[in-house]
Amino acid sequence: MAGSNSKSKKRQTNRPLVLAAVMLAMFMGAIEATIVSTAMPAIVADLGGFTLYSWVFSAYLLMNAVTVLIYGKLSDLFGRKPILFFGIIVFLIGSILCGFATSMESLIIFRLIQGFGAGAVTPIATTIVGDIYPGEERAKVQGYLASVWGISAVTGPAVGGLLVQYVSWKFVFWLNIPLGILSLIGLGIFLREKVEKKKHEIDYIGAFLLTVSVSSLMLLLVEGGGRWSWGSWQILSLMVLFIVTICIFVYQESRAKEPVMPFNIWRERSIFVANITSLTTGIMLIGISSFLPTFVQGVMEQTPIVAGFTLTTMSIGWPIASVISGKMILSMGYRKSLLIGGAALVIGSVVFVTMTASIGPLWAALGSFIVGFGMGITSTAFIVSIQSTVSWQQRGIATASNMFMRNLGNTIGAALLGGILNNRLGKYLSENASNSTEKLTVDSANLLLKDNEQSHLSEAGRELLQEGLTQSLHWVYYVVLMFALLSLVLISFIPKKEQGSA
């Protein structure tokens, strides 16, 4: 009897060590975003191909967004462990290859491989925590996971800078290898899960249609108004491809036995509201992270380090709020916690709208911190609410669908807010061209971001560009405020009484 008891103990999941392995896997994926940004100037200097700069990021995000829902569904069918193992191994293969890239084109291909693996890491790691911790502990532990993003945001640029300066940019990618191996060992030894053994009918047609529709939408949003004009045949073709494939996908999912995206989970009001709000907060998030450094450097005339600091405060506010969110959910419930988080998003957005050149970077940092605080509360509460609403068999796809909506929001936001900025700045410069002897265009704004090139501008030209950038960025922040208000309105539709934890 003693022998059988010891065997059953061995077979149980070791929750603290699985949590550590999951956090390592998430840290590996999270640090990738900040550390590569820091290394990009060195990579471009070595490999050339500046015109392909944005595709190093877009390729990774594209594959990540395309695969996240598919991995979520596969984890519900075959268990979290094998799918997460597959994702980490593919991610590590991509990371090794990125370090050996000899051209920008090869780096982009290897980043696609990396992104293909990364799509499994965050949603399934988050789902595992939902599986192994009961409802009352889930909120607190999801807060720990969120802190991984804060730590990576602070350490990523510093580690990236040190590696580029003293070793080589290649190690920015190879840093993932020990983290991934440790995570695989921890999950392999300490995670035990029971998966019902039965023959599954995988929805290959749905997976293919989803991949094509999401890829065409991402390409349309990333390249529209940039490489291709909005009326070009390329953009119109992508638009038609997206509409056709998404319609066929919806039809396919309604008849598939085990659909990639079971739309019945969206009928739960709490899940529907959580996913739509994640889309709007995703738009907000990219608007602040993309354009706040531009305001601080170009308008306030601060250094890149100060600009980075104003953004880092968001990454400090987020994990603090995530940890607090766990206690708030237990004491006052999901709805009140989410309303507090939504209010913080609105207050932070108001801070950005009232920002001026003379107000100083601390004001920008304050707005960033408040928005980060609101994001921390809402994102944690949404994940815990979703995981408590569905059964184990749908927890993977439900978690992945929420992360997919935030990724989609990021992509829509980058295109929408970037378009607004370029449009308003171009209009301002053309209306006030008589105030400067120089011929200034939207691209002239780059001169404000480089200390050694600001001196090439006349005083009138510099003032004109700064005023144009201030007004244009205020338009961006008004739109961010609009999405913050929309998020708060959506949150108010969360049911007052949540279902019991699953």
C-alpha positions as CSV (number, residue, x, y, z in Angstrom):
1,M,0.0,0.0,0.0
2,A,2.8,2.4,0.9
3,G,4.4,1.7,-2.5
4,S,1.2,2.6,-4.4
5,N,0.8,5.7,-2.3
6,S,4.3,6.9,-3.2
7,K,3.7,6.2,-6.9
8,S,0.5,8.2,-6.9
9,K,2.4,11.1,-5.2
10,K,5.0,10.9,-7.9
11,R,2.3,11.1,-10.6
12,Q,0.8,14.3,-9.2
13,T,1.7,17.6,-10.7
14,N,4.3,19.6,-8.7
15,R,2.5,23.0,-9.0
16,P,5.3,25.4,-7.8
17,L,7.9,23.8,-10.2
18,V,5.4,23.7,-13.1
19,L,4.6,27.3,-12.4
20,A,8.4,28.1,-12.5
21,A,8.7,26.2,-15.8
22,V,5.7,28.0,-17.3
23,M,7.1,31.4,-16.2
24,L,10.4,30.6,-17.9
25,A,8.6,29.7,-21.1
26,M,6.6,33.0,-21.0
27,F,9.7,35.0,-20.1
28,M,11.5,33.6,-23.2
29,G,8.6,34.8,-25.4
30,A,8.1,38.1,-23.6
31,I,11.8,39.2,-23.6
32,E,12.0,38.5,-27.4
33,A,9.9,41.6,-28.2
34,T,12.0,44.1,-26.2
35,I,15.4,42.6,-26.7
36,V,15.2,42.4,-30.5
37,S,14.1,46.1,-30.7
38,T,17.3,47.0,-28.9
39,A,19.5,44.9,-31.2
40,M,17.9,46.0,-34.5
41,P,20.2,48.9,-35.3
42,A,23.2,46.6,-34.9
43,I,21.5,43.8,-37.0
44,V,20.7,46.3,-39.8
45,A,24.3,47.6,-39.7
46,D,25.6,44.1,-40.1
47,L,23.1,42.5,-42.6
48,G,21.9,45.6,-44.5
49,G,18.3,45.8,-45.9
50,F,16.9,48.8,-44.0
51,T,13.8,48.7,-46.1
52,L,12.9,45.3,-44.6
53,Y,13.3,46.6,-41.0
54,S,9.6,46.4,-40.1
55,W,9.2,42.9,-41.5
56,V,11.6,41.5,-38.8
57,F,8.8,42.3,-36.4
58,S,5.8,41.8,-38.7
59,A,6.9,38.3,-39.7
60,Y,7.1,37.2,-36.0
61,L,3.8,38.8,-35.1
62,L,2.0,37.5,-38.2
63,M,2.9,33.8,-37.4
64,N,2.1,34.3,-33.8
65,A,-1.3,35.7,-34.5
66,V,-2.2,33.1,-37.2
67,T,-1.3,30.1,-35.0
68,V,-2.5,31.1,-31.5
69,L,-6.1,29.9,-32.0
70,I,-5.0,26.6,-33.7
71,Y,-2.6,25.8,-30.8
72,G,-5.4,26.6,-28.3
73,K,-7.8,24.2,-30.0
74,L,-5.1,21.4,-30.3
75,S,-4.3,21.7,-26.6
76,D,-7.9,21.1,-25.8
77,L,-7.8,17.9,-28.0
78,F,-4.4,16.4,-27.2
79,G,-3.5,18.1,-23.9
80,R,-1.4,21.1,-23.0
81,K,2.0,19.4,-22.6
82,P,2.7,18.0,-26.1
83,I,1.5,21.2,-27.8
84,L,3.6,23.5,-25.5
85,F,6.6,21.2,-26.0
86,F,6.2,21.4,-29.8
87,G,5.9,25.3,-29.6
88,I,9.0,25.7,-27.4
89,I,11.1,23.4,-29.6
90,V,10.0,25.2,-32.8
91,F,10.7,28.5,-31.1
92,L,14.2,27.4,-30.1
93,I,15.0,26.1,-33.6
94,G,13.9,29.5,-35.0
95,S,16.1,31.3,-32.4
96,I,19.2,29.3,-33.3
97,L,18.6,29.9,-37.0
98,C,18.1,33.7,-36.4
99,G,21.6,33.9,-34.9
100,F,23.1,32.3,-38.0
101,A,21.2,34.6,-40.5
102,T,23.4,36.1,-43.2
103,S,20.9,38.4,-44.8
104,M,17.8,40.4,-43.8
105,E,15.7,38.0,-46.0
106,S,17.0,34.9,-44.2
107,L,16.4,36.6,-40.8
108,I,12.8,37.3,-41.7
109,I,12.2,33.6,-42.7
110,F,13.8,32.4,-39.4
111,R,11.6,34.9,-37.5
112,L,8.6,33.3,-39.2
113,I,9.7,30.0,-37.7
114,Q,10.2,31.6,-34.3
115,G,6.7,33.1,-34.5
116,F,5.3,29.8,-35.5
117,G,6.5,28.3,-32.2
118,A,5.7,31.4,-30.1
119,G,2.0,31.1,-30.9
120,A,1.8,28.1,-28.6
121,V,3.8,29.5,-25.7
122,T,1.8,32.3,-24.0
123,P,-1.8,31.0,-24.4
124,I,-1.0,27.4,-23.4
125,A,1.3,28.5,-20.6
126,T,-1.6,30.6,-19.3
127,T,-4.1,27.8,-19.8
128,I,-1.9,25.3,-17.8
129,V,-2.1,27.7,-14.8
130,G,-5.9,27.7,-15.2
131,D,-5.8,23.9,-15.1
132,I,-3.6,23.3,-12.1
133,Y,-4.9,26.0,-9.8
134,P,-8.5,26.2,-8.5
135,G,-10.6,29.4,-9.1
136,E,-9.7,31.1,-5.8
137,E,-5.9,30.7,-6.4
138,R,-6.1,31.3,-10.2
139,A,-6.4,35.1,-9.9
140,K,-3.3,35.5,-7.7
141,V,-1.1,33.1,-9.9
142,Q,-2.2,34.9,-13.2
143,G,-0.9,38.0,-11.5
144,Y,2.5,36.3,-11.2
145,L,2.5,35.4,-14.9
146,A,1.7,39.0,-15.8
147,S,4.8,40.1,-13.8
148,V,6.9,38.2,-16.3
149,W,6.0,40.8,-18.9
150,G,7.0,43.7,-16.6
151,I,10.3,42.1,-15.7
152,S,11.1,41.4,-19.4
153,A,10.2,45.0,-20.4
154,V,12.7,46.3,-17.9
155,T,15.5,43.8,-18.4
156,G,15.1,43.2,-22.1
157,P,16.6,46.5,-23.4
158,A,19.4,46.4,-20.8
159,V,20.4,42.8,-21.6
160,G,20.1,43.5,-25.3
161,G,22.3,46.6,-25.1
162,L,25.0,44.7,-23.2
163,L,25.0,41.7,-25.6
164,V,25.2,43.9,-28.7
165,Q,27.9,46.1,-27.2
166,Y,30.2,43.5,-25.7
167,V,29.4,40.2,-27.5
168,S,27.3,40.0,-30.7
169,W,23.7,40.6,-31.7
170,K,23.5,36.9,-32.4
171,F,23.3,36.2,-28.7
172,V,20.1,38.2,-28.4
173,F,18.5,35.2,-30.1
174,W,20.6,32.5,-28.5
175,L,19.8,33.7,-25.0
176,N,16.5,31.8,-25.4
177,I,18.2,28.4,-25.6
178,P,19.0,27.8,-21.9
179,L,15.6,29.3,-20.9
180,G,13.7,27.0,-23.3
181,I,15.7,23.9,-22.3
182,L,15.1,24.5,-18.5
183,S,11.4,25.1,-19.2
184,L,11.1,21.8,-21.2
185,I,12.8,19.9,-18.4
186,G,10.5,21.3,-15.7
187,L,7.4,20.7,-17.7
188,G,8.5,17.2,-18.8
189,I,9.3,16.0,-15.2
190,F,6.7,17.8,-13.1
191,L,3.5,18.3,-15.2
192,R,1.0,15.5,-15.1
193,E,-2.2,15.8,-17.0
194,K,-5.1,13.3,-17.8
195,V,-6.3,13.6,-21.4
196,E,-9.3,11.6,-22.5
197,K,-8.1,9.1,-25.1
198,K,-10.4,9.2,-28.1
199,K,-10.2,9.5,-31.9
200,H,-10.3,13.2,-32.8
201,E,-11.5,14.7,-36.0
202,I,-9.1,17.6,-36.6
203,D,-10.7,20.5,-38.5
204,Y,-7.9,20.9,-41.1
205,I,-10.1,22.9,-43.5
206,G,-11.0,25.4,-40.6
207,A,-7.3,25.7,-39.7
208,F,-6.3,26.4,-43.3
209,L,-9.1,29.0,-43.8
210,L,-8.2,30.7,-40.5
211,T,-4.6,30.9,-41.5
212,V,-5.3,32.4,-44.9
213,S,-7.9,34.9,-43.6
214,V,-5.8,36.1,-40.7
215,S,-2.7,36.3,-42.8
216,S,-4.5,38.4,-45.5
217,L,-5.9,40.7,-42.9
218,M,-2.5,41.2,-41.2
219,L,-0.8,41.9,-44.5
220,L,-3.6,44.3,-45.5
221,L,-3.2,46.3,-42.2
222,V,0.6,46.2,-42.1
223,E,1.2,47.2,-45.7
224,G,-1.9,49.3,-46.4
225,G,-1.0,53.0,-46.8
226,G,2.7,52.1,-46.7
227,R,4.2,49.9,-49.3
228,W,0.9,49.7,-51.1
229,S,-1.7,52.5,-51.4
230,W,-5.2,51.7,-50.0
231,G,-6.7,51.7,-53.5
232,S,-4.0,49.4,-55.1
233,W,-4.8,46.0,-56.6
234,Q,-2.7,44.3,-53.9
235,I,-4.8,45.8,-51.1
236,L,-8.1,45.2,-52.8
237,S,-7.1,41.6,-53.6
238,L,-6.2,41.0,-49.9
239,M,-9.5,42.6,-48.8
240,V,-11.5,40.2,-51.1
241,L,-9.4,37.2,-50.0
242,F,-10.0,38.1,-46.3
243,I,-13.8,38.5,-46.7
244,V,-14.2,35.3,-48.8
245,T,-12.1,33.1,-46.5
246,I,-13.6,34.5,-43.2
247,C,-17.1,33.8,-44.5
248,I,-16.3,30.3,-45.6
249,F,-14.5,29.8,-42.2
250,V,-17.6,30.8,-40.2
251,Y,-19.7,28.4,-42.3
252,Q,-17.1,25.6,-41.9
253,E,-17.0,26.1,-38.1
254,S,-20.8,25.8,-37.9
255,R,-20.7,22.3,-39.4
256,A,-17.3,20.9,-38.1
257,K,-17.6,18.3,-35.3
258,E,-14.5,19.7,-33.5
259,P,-14.2,23.3,-34.8
260,V,-11.0,25.3,-34.5
261,M,-13.1,28.2,-33.2
262,P,-16.2,26.9,-31.3
263,F,-18.4,30.0,-31.7
264,N,-20.7,28.7,-28.9
265,I,-18.2,30.0,-26.3
266,W,-18.8,33.6,-27.6
267,R,-22.5,33.2,-26.6
268,E,-21.3,33.5,-23.0
269,R,-21.7,37.3,-22.4
270,S,-18.6,37.5,-20.1
271,I,-16.4,35.9,-22.8
272,F,-17.9,38.0,-25.6
273,V,-17.3,41.3,-23.6
274,A,-13.8,40.1,-22.6
275,N,-12.8,39.4,-26.2
276,I,-14.2,42.6,-27.7
277,T,-12.7,44.7,-24.9
278,S,-9.3,43.0,-25.5
279,L,-9.5,44.2,-29.1
280,T,-10.1,47.8,-28.0
281,T,-7.4,47.7,-25.3
282,G,-5.0,46.1,-27.9
283,I,-5.5,49.2,-30.1
284,M,-4.8,51.5,-27.1
285,L,-1.7,49.6,-26.1
286,I,0.0,49.8,-29.5
287,G,-1.0,53.5,-29.8
288,I,0.8,54.4,-26.6
289,S,3.8,52.1,-27.0
290,S,4.4,53.1,-30.6
291,F,4.0,56.9,-30.4
292,L,4.8,57.9,-26.8
293,P,8.6,57.8,-27.4
294,T,8.1,59.9,-30.6
295,F,6.4,62.6,-28.5
296,V,9.0,62.6,-25.7
297,Q,12.0,62.7,-28.2
298,G,10.6,64.8,-31.0
299,V,8.4,67.3,-29.1
300,M,9.8,67.4,-25.6
301,E,13.4,67.1,-27.0
302,Q,14.4,64.4,-24.5
303,T,17.0,61.6,-25.0
304,P,16.0,58.1,-26.1
305,I,16.8,56.8,-22.6
306,V,14.2,59.2,-21.1
307,A,11.7,58.2,-23.8
308,G,12.3,54.6,-22.9
309,F,11.7,55.4,-19.2
310,T,8.3,56.9,-19.9
311,L,7.3,53.6,-21.5
312,T,8.9,51.4,-18.9
313,T,6.5,52.8,-16.2
314,M,3.7,51.1,-18.0
315,S,5.6,47.8,-17.6
316,I,5.9,48.6,-13.9
317,G,2.2,49.5,-13.4
318,W,1.0,46.4,-15.2
319,P,2.5,43.6,-13.0
320,I,1.7,45.6,-9.8
321,A,-2.0,45.8,-10.8
322,S,-2.0,42.2,-11.9
323,V,-1.0,41.0,-8.4
324,I,-3.5,43.4,-6.8
325,S,-6.2,42.3,-9.3
326,G,-6.1,38.8,-7.8
327,K,-7.1,40.1,-4.3
328,M,-9.6,42.5,-5.8
329,I,-11.4,39.8,-7.7
330,L,-11.8,37.7,-4.6
331,S,-13.0,40.6,-2.4
332,M,-15.2,42.5,-4.8
333,G,-15.8,40.3,-7.8
334,Y,-14.9,40.5,-11.5
335,R,-17.2,43.3,-12.5
336,K,-16.2,45.9,-9.9
337,S,-12.5,45.0,-10.4
338,L,-12.9,45.5,-14.2
339,L,-14.7,48.8,-13.8
340,I,-11.8,50.1,-11.7
341,G,-9.3,48.9,-14.4
342,G,-11.4,50.5,-17.1
343,A,-11.6,53.8,-15.2
344,A,-7.7,53.7,-14.9
345,L,-7.5,53.3,-18.7
346,V,-9.6,56.4,-19.2
347,I,-7.7,58.5,-16.6
348,G,-4.4,57.5,-18.2
349,S,-5.6,58.4,-21.7
350,V,-6.8,61.9,-20.4
351,V,-3.2,62.4,-19.1
352,F,-1.9,61.8,-22.7
353,V,-4.5,64.1,-24.2
354,T,-3.4,67.0,-21.9
355,M,0.3,66.4,-22.6
356,T,2.3,69.4,-23.9
357,A,5.9,70.0,-24.9
358,S,6.6,72.0,-21.7
359,I,4.9,69.7,-19.3
360,G,7.9,67.3,-19.0
361,P,8.5,63.6,-19.3
362,L,7.3,62.8,-15.8
363,W,3.7,63.6,-16.9
364,A,4.1,61.1,-19.8
365,A,5.5,58.5,-17.4
366,L,2.5,59.1,-15.1
367,G,0.0,58.5,-17.9
368,S,1.9,55.4,-19.0
369,F,1.9,54.0,-15.4
370,I,-1.9,54.6,-15.0
371,V,-2.7,52.9,-18.3
372,G,-0.4,50.0,-17.4
373,F,-2.2,49.7,-14.1
374,G,-5.6,49.6,-15.9
375,M,-4.2,47.0,-18.4
376,G,-2.9,44.8,-15.5
377,I,-6.3,44.7,-13.8
378,T,-8.4,44.1,-16.9
379,S,-6.2,41.5,-18.6
380,T,-5.9,39.4,-15.4
381,A,-9.6,39.6,-14.5
382,F,-10.6,38.7,-18.1
383,I,-8.4,35.6,-18.2
384,V,-9.5,34.4,-14.8
385,S,-13.2,35.1,-15.7
386,I,-12.9,33.2,-19.0
387,Q,-11.1,30.2,-17.5
388,S,-13.8,30.0,-14.8
389,T,-16.6,30.1,-17.3
390,V,-15.6,27.2,-19.5
391,S,-14.8,23.5,-18.9
392,W,-11.3,22.0,-19.4
393,Q,-12.2,20.8,-22.9
394,Q,-12.6,24.5,-24.0
395,R,-10.2,26.3,-21.7
396,G,-7.4,26.3,-24.2
397,I,-9.3,27.8,-27.1
398,A,-11.1,30.2,-24.8
399,T,-7.8,31.6,-23.5
400,A,-6.3,31.7,-26.9
401,S,-9.2,33.5,-28.4
402,N,-8.8,36.3,-25.9
403,M,-5.1,36.7,-26.7
404,F,-5.8,36.5,-30.4
405,M,-8.2,39.5,-30.1
406,R,-5.6,41.6,-28.3
407,N,-3.0,40.7,-31.1
408,L,-5.6,41.7,-33.7
409,G,-6.1,45.0,-31.8
410,N,-2.4,45.6,-31.9
411,T,-2.3,45.2,-35.6
412,I,-5.4,47.2,-36.3
413,G,-4.1,49.9,-34.0
414,A,-0.7,50.2,-35.6
415,A,-2.3,50.7,-39.0
416,L,-5.2,52.9,-37.9
417,L,-3.2,55.2,-35.6
418,G,-0.2,55.3,-37.9
419,G,-2.5,56.4,-40.7
420,I,-4.1,59.1,-38.5
421,L,-0.6,60.5,-37.5
422,N,0.7,60.6,-41.1
423,N,-2.5,62.2,-42.4
424,R,-2.8,64.9,-39.8
425,L,0.9,65.8,-39.9
426,G,0.9,65.9,-43.7
427,K,-2.2,68.2,-43.7
428,Y,-0.7,70.5,-41.0
429,L,2.6,70.9,-42.9
430,S,0.9,71.6,-46.2
431,E,-1.4,74.2,-44.6
432,N,1.5,76.0,-42.9
433,A,4.2,75.6,-45.6
434,S,4.5,79.4,-45.9
435,N,5.9,79.6,-42.3
436,S,9.1,77.9,-43.3
437,T,11.7,78.3,-46.1
438,E,12.3,74.5,-46.1
439,K,10.2,72.0,-48.0
440,L,9.0,69.8,-45.1
441,T,7.2,66.4,-45.5
442,V,6.0,63.8,-43.0
443,D,9.4,62.0,-43.3
444,S,11.0,65.2,-42.1
445,A,9.8,64.3,-38.6
446,N,12.7,61.8,-38.5
447,L,15.0,64.8,-38.2
448,L,13.5,65.6,-34.8
449,L,14.4,62.2,-33.5
450,K,18.1,62.5,-34.2
451,D,20.2,65.0,-32.2
452,N,22.9,65.4,-34.9
453,E,20.3,66.2,-37.6
454,Q,18.1,68.6,-35.7
455,S,20.8,71.3,-36.3
456,H,20.2,71.0,-40.0
457,L,16.7,72.5,-39.5
458,S,16.1,76.2,-39.3
459,E,14.4,77.5,-36.1
460,A,11.2,78.1,-38.0
461,G,11.3,74.6,-39.6
462,R,12.0,72.9,-36.2
463,E,9.1,74.8,-34.5
464,L,6.8,74.0,-37.5
465,L,7.6,70.3,-37.3
466,Q,7.3,70.2,-33.5
467,E,3.9,71.9,-33.5
468,G,2.7,69.7,-36.4
469,L,3.8,66.6,-34.5
470,T,2.2,67.8,-31.2
471,Q,-1.1,68.4,-32.9
472,S,-1.0,65.1,-34.9
473,L,-0.1,63.0,-31.8
474,H,-2.9,64.7,-29.9
475,W,-5.3,63.3,-32.6
476,V,-3.8,59.9,-31.9
477,Y,-4.3,60.3,-28.2
478,Y,-7.9,61.5,-28.7
479,V,-8.6,58.2,-30.6
480,V,-6.8,56.3,-27.8
481,L,-9.1,58.0,-25.3
482,M,-12.1,57.1,-27.4
483,F,-11.1,53.4,-27.3
484,A,-10.6,53.7,-23.5
485,L,-14.1,55.1,-23.1
486,L,-15.5,52.3,-25.3
487,S,-13.6,49.7,-23.2
488,L,-15.2,51.1,-20.0
489,V,-18.7,51.0,-21.7
490,L,-18.1,47.4,-22.8
491,I,-16.9,46.4,-19.3
492,S,-20.2,47.7,-17.8
493,F,-22.0,44.9,-19.8
494,I,-20.1,42.2,-17.8
495,P,-22.8,40.2,-15.9
496,K,-23.1,41.2,-12.2
497,K,-22.9,37.6,-11.1
498,E,-20.2,35.4,-12.5
499,Q,-20.5,31.6,-12.9
500,G,-18.7,29.5,-10.4
501,S,-15.1,28.6,-11.1
502,A,-14.6,25.5,-13.2
